[in-house]
């Protein structure tokens, strides 16, 4: 028989947004639980240094920020449980059921803060060589390539931050970008251009990743000339954006390119379901915006629950 747990609010996701929402919701006195598949962290936990979060003039590492937020949530007795939400159902009494394995979480309100996962290139060799030279996190795996040659695919903030981190570890970093200029913030781009062991390959896309037991090269194609070349590398780091983890919400709330459509009050198309952080259709995905989203979402969720007590 399925176990049933009853709460006023269920927060899905334990990254920066989920933890912040948990702190605010607990301070509002809500009976809540934070659910996550693998404990606190999210994408923030993979960041080597966060320089643009207010209050840390020298920056702060992602793991340390997550640790501090987790400790803060624990201080307010925020309950956290490991669970993968597979389905969300509306009930006849106006509440929600969240199905997670053998447990049903009944709740008045839901706050979705599941973030997003790295987008795949979807080219030959990527899946087979994942963990064997293909990576989506330089701070996680960069150490293994000390003194070697690697490539980073992408041209946004994440890609350039990854490239600069790797430049301090490896001998050579190639940045492969499909356009002829970076999308990264100018200050990051300027820093990267000044790094001697970073080389940019413009107007180019990877077609396939080669190797048997590990990555040894990647086939590239110039988008303008269609010329194909082989680049010899020891590792390939993919940083081409993120895909939201919203599969379980496909028929529940309105989505835009997979991201949750939410207004400035973090309200979705379904009353009682709120969204915060990278999972929603926001023009900026940063730690600071995730924190702000979460505070608003928790406030609005509190008022929603309070009206129905």
Order of alpha helices (4+ residues) and beta strands (2+ residues): beta-alpha-beta-alpha-beta-beta-beta-beta-beta-beta-alpha-beta-alpha-beta-alpha-beta-beta-beta-beta-beta-beta-beta-beta-beta-alpha
